[in-house]
Amino acid sequence: SVIRYNNNLIIEINNKFISLLTARNLLMKQSILNNYLIPIGINSENEIEEIDISRDGNLLLIGKENVGIRNFIYYFICSLFMKISIANYEFTLYDDTNSFSHLILFKEVNGGNILEYLNNVIKEIDERIKNIKNHHAENINEFNKNQELEGNQILKRKIIILNYVDNDNQKLIEDKIMYIIQMGRICGVSIIIICRDVNIISSIILSIVKIKLIFKLKDVKDSMKILNDSRATNLDNKGEVIYFNKDKQIRVQTPLISENEINKIIKAF
């Protein structure tokens, strides 16, 4: 179909993905055995798209409700459970909306005052960096390598899932998120931001978070703000995304992970 928006003609193309992509099938397709290289889906050229969370684990997920964002988070966590020793990392959740289940997947679950929560994260980052510097290391990789050589306990990587709706303290929240992203790289703290309302995401956050997954958006204006076109409105609501980083933008189908698979992984790990 063809849509007219602000004197532009937009051509809508039907979804090219015709078969169900499961988490198991996607992980089995991966050829490189790098534990921190996480396959996020199959692109429109039938190729695997991957992200290396040891280099950059900060993600921005944008989309409305019931478009596959929670499923992607569950898949992301479970894929790490299957690839990496659970002693090496932990997940924590801040959820304004109480919309997540399977809370056993997270070491901590938080809500309440978002500014207070982010201040605590920043305090932890500062303590981690101080510990790393006190051991004459530059970053978590050097620190953990030295710890392993000396037979000491390593510093776990930490991945924070941030699902918030606060629009009253946008500038303060943005400043704290920027600090977490910039300084967290040194000490192994990453953040996955879930955005349901594009109005609470500024151009600064869009710029500083290099890896973005844009799920289905219902409003053409929202898609235009993020992508400068209407592609996000043409996605299906079953986990199809526009994936882009500093090098490319491409349409990707993320995998489905079933309740049964999640429960099996929780029991195993």
C-alpha positions, 0 to 999 in steps of 0.5 A: 500500500502507499501512504502520503505523509507531508507531501511524501509518498511512502510505500509499505512492503509486506513482511518478508519473514514467513516462518517462525524464528525460535530462540533455539533455531537462532542460537543453533545457526550461530557459527562463531563460538564467542560467548559474548556475541549474541545473535539478535535475529535474522535480517531481510537477507536471511543473515544472522545479526549479532551484537558483541556485548563485551564491546558495547552492551548498551541498547535502546529498545523503542516500541509500543506495548505487545510488539515483542520487547519483553519477549526479546528481553527474556530471549536476551537473558536466556541466551546468555544463560546458555552461553556464559557461566552465570558467575560472570554476570548479573541482570537487574530490572527497574520497572515502572510499570510492573509489566515483567514476569519471570522475575527470577531471571533478575538478581534485583527488581526495583521500582519507585523513584527513578532518580534515586535508583539511577543515583545508586547505580552511579554510586556502584559504578564509581565504586567499581572504577575505584576498585579497578584503578586500585588494582592498577587496571584500566578497565574490567577486562584487565582487572578480571584477567589479573584476578583470574591469574591470581586466583581471585574472584572476578568482577561480574558484568552487570546489565540493567534493564530500565523500563521507565515512563517518567517524563517530569524529570527528563533532563535529570534522568538523561544526564544520569543515563549518559553518565552510566553509559559512558563510565559503565563501559570501564567497569562492565555496567551496561544498560538496556533502555526500554522506551514506550513513548518516543517523547521521553527520548532526546536526540542526545540519548539517540546519539549516545546509544549506538545500538538501537532496535525499533519495534513496531510504532503505530504513529507515523510521526513517532517513526519519522522522529526516530528513523526519518521515515515511516518504516517502523509503522510497517513492521509486524507486532511479533518482534520484527525490528529495524536494527541499526548501529553506527554502520547500518540500518536493516530490518530484522526478525527477532526470535520467539522464546516460549514460556516452556523454554524460559521455564526450562532454562530457569530450572537448569540455571 
